[in-house]
Amino acid sequence: MGKKLDIQESKEVDAVMLALQENLPVLRKKLSLTQAELADQIGVSRQTIINIEKNTEKTNEDRKPTIGMTTYLALIMYFAFNPATAALLGPLGILTKNIFKVIGVKEVSKASKALESLLDIFKDKTK
């Protein structure tokens, strides 16, 4: 069972998920992918991608992300390991170092260290 997030952590998770929702069309187009092609790559339906992109049109400041954590992580992994999109994730606020701690990834895990290293590389490239 995962840890319960406090209010600040929950807001941080919402912020990165919303950033991904808002920028998903940009990232997808950067790779010249259709909604169906991206859906196929990460194992979701085309309707899931359509719903994620459609919900970016809401302007309510208190809106919650409609993307689930599993889909968020699948998209992050897909875009993080693609050279054409990887460097965009940090500057767009989609992937932050602190998010790994918030979602419960242990600092000592190899995955966390590898992704933190990627973030450092992307940060250096965007300076």
C-alpha positions, 0 to 999 in steps of 0.5 A: 500500500502506498503512502498517504500524501500530505496536502503539499505533496498532493498539490505537487503531484497535481501540478506535474500531472497537469503540466503533462496534460497541458503539454501532451499535444506538444510532446506528441507532435514533437515526435510526429505521433498521432494520438493512436500511435502514442496510445499504442506505444504506452499501452492505453486506448486512443480515447485515453489520450484524447481525454487527457488532451481534451481536459487541458481546455478547462480554465478552473484554477482548482482543477484536478488532473484527469490523468492517472499515476500509471498513465503519467509514469508510462508517459514520463518514461516514454518521453524521458527516454526519447532524445527529442523530448527528454530535455523538455520535461524539466523546463515544462514542469512535467518532471521534477527531482522532488516528484520521485520522493513525493510518489514514494520512489526510494532515493536509493533505488537504481531507478530513482538515481538514474532518473535524477541523473537524467534530470541533471543532464537535462538541466545542464542542457537547458542552461 
